[in-house]
Amino acid sequence: MRDDYIKEALTVIPDANLLINVVSRRVKQLRRGNRPLVESLEKLSSEDVALREVIEGKISYEMAEA
Protein backbone atom coordinates (compact mmCIF):
# COMPACT_ATOMS: atom_id res chain seq x y z
CA MET A 1 0.00 0.00 0.00
CA ARG A 2 1.19 3.49 -0.76
CA ASP A 3 1.99 5.62 2.27
CA ASP A 4 0.61 8.77 0.67
CA TYR A 5 -2.75 7.06 0.10
CA ILE A 6 -2.86 5.88 3.71
CA LYS A 7 -2.15 9.38 5.03
CA GLU A 8 -4.83 10.89 2.79
CA ALA A 9 -7.38 8.21 3.72
CA LEU A 10 -6.73 8.86 7.41
CA THR A 11 -7.96 12.43 6.89
CA VAL A 12 -11.28 10.99 5.69
CA ILE A 13 -11.53 8.18 8.29
CA PRO A 14 -9.33 9.31 11.21
CA ASP A 15 -9.69 6.07 13.20
CA ALA A 16 -6.95 3.75 11.88
CA ASN A 17 -8.75 0.59 13.02
CA LEU A 18 -11.95 1.63 11.27
CA LEU A 19 -10.01 2.51 8.11
CA ILE A 20 -8.40 -0.94 8.12
CA ASN A 21 -11.80 -2.61 8.43
CA VAL A 22 -13.35 -0.53 5.63
CA VAL A 23 -10.41 -1.10 3.29
CA SER A 24 -10.13 -4.83 4.00
CA ARG A 25 -13.83 -5.38 3.37
CA ARG A 26 -13.60 -3.48 0.09
CA VAL A 27 -10.45 -5.39 -0.97
CA LYS A 28 -12.35 -8.66 -0.51
CA GLN A 29 -15.14 -7.33 -2.73
CA LEU A 30 -12.67 -6.22 -5.41
CA ARG A 31 -10.90 -9.59 -5.38
CA ARG A 32 -14.25 -11.34 -5.83
CA GLY A 33 -14.76 -9.39 -9.04
CA ASN A 34 -16.55 -6.19 -8.06
CA ARG A 35 -15.61 -3.29 -10.28
CA PRO A 36 -13.52 -0.42 -8.89
CA LEU A 37 -15.41 2.83 -8.24
CA VAL A 38 -12.40 4.93 -9.31
CA GLU A 39 -10.38 5.01 -12.50
CA SER A 40 -6.61 5.08 -12.60
CA LEU A 41 -4.12 5.42 -15.39
CA GLU A 42 -1.62 3.33 -13.43
CA LYS A 43 -2.00 -0.27 -12.32
CA LEU A 44 -3.00 -0.19 -8.64
CA SER A 45 -3.25 -3.05 -6.17
CA SER A 46 -6.67 -3.85 -4.70
CA GLU A 47 -5.58 -2.18 -1.45
CA ASP A 48 -4.61 1.04 -3.23
CA VAL A 49 -7.87 1.06 -5.20
CA ALA A 50 -9.83 0.72 -1.95
CA LEU A 51 -7.83 3.57 -0.39
CA ARG A 52 -8.46 5.79 -3.44
CA GLU A 53 -12.18 5.02 -3.15
CA VAL A 54 -12.12 6.16 0.48
CA ILE A 55 -10.15 9.31 -0.38
CA GLU A 56 -12.53 10.25 -3.19
CA GLY A 57 -15.61 9.66 -1.03
CA LYS A 58 -16.88 6.71 -3.07
CA ILE A 59 -17.12 4.51 0.03
CA SER A 60 -19.02 5.40 3.16
CA TYR A 61 -19.51 3.60 6.45
CA GLU A 62 -21.95 3.57 9.34
CA MET A 63 -21.23 3.00 12.98
CA ALA A 64 -23.73 0.57 14.55
CA GLU A 65 -25.31 1.82 17.72
CA ALA A 66 -25.00 -0.50 20.67
VENZIQUI-V767109 format. One record per residue. N is the residue number from 1. RES is the residue in one small letter. SS is DSSP state (hx for helix, st for strand, lp for the rest). PHI is phi in whole degrees, -180 to 180 (NA if undefined). D_FIRST is the distance of its C-alpha to the first C-alpha in whole Angstrom. Layout:
BEGIN
N_RES_SS_PHI_D_FIRST / N_RES_SS_PHI_D_FIRST
END
This chain:
BEGIN
1_m_lp_NA_0 / 2_r_lp_-82_4 / 3_d_hx_-61_6 / 4_d_hx_-65_9 / 5_y_hx_-67_8 / 6_i_hx_-63_8 / 7_k_hx_-61_11 / 8_e_hx_-66_12 / 9_a_hx_-66_12 / 10_l_hx_-68_13 / 11_t_hx_-77_16 / 12_v_hx_-85_17 / 13_i_lp_-120_16 / 14_p_lp_-68_17 / 15_d_lp_-83_17 / 16_a_hx_-61_14 / 17_n_hx_-65_16 / 18_l_hx_-66_17 / 19_l_hx_-61_13 / 20_i_hx_-59_12 / 21_n_hx_-65_15 / 22_v_hx_-64_14 / 23_v_hx_-66_11 / 24_s_hx_-65_12 / 25_r_hx_-64_15 / 26_r_hx_-69_14 / 27_v_hx_-60_12 / 28_k_hx_-60_15 / 29_q_hx_-64_17 / 30_l_hx_-64_15 / 31_r_hx_-71_15 / 32_r_lp_-82_19 / 33_g_lp_115_20 / 34_n_lp_-64_19 / 35_r_lp_-79_19 / 36_p_lp_-65_16 / 37_l_lp_-92_18 / 38_v_lp_-128_16 / 39_e_lp_-107_17 / 40_s_lp_-143_15 / 41_l_lp_-79_17 / 42_e_lp_-101_14 / 43_k_lp_-81_12 / 44_l_lp_-108_9 / 45_s_lp_-72_8 / 46_s_hx_-59_9 / 47_e_hx_-64_6 / 48_d_hx_-69_6 / 49_v_hx_-62_9 / 50_a_hx_-62_10 / 51_l_hx_-64_9 / 52_r_hx_-62_11 / 53_e_hx_-63_14 / 54_v_hx_-64_14 / 55_i_hx_-59_14 / 56_e_lp_-85_16 / 57_g_lp_76_18 / 58_k_lp_-82_18 / 59_i_lp_-119_18 / 60_s_lp_-122_20 / 61_y_lp_-146_21 / 62_e_lp_-126_24 / 63_m_lp_-93_25 / 64_a_lp_-74_28 / 65_e_lp_-86_31 / 66_a_lp_-80_32
END
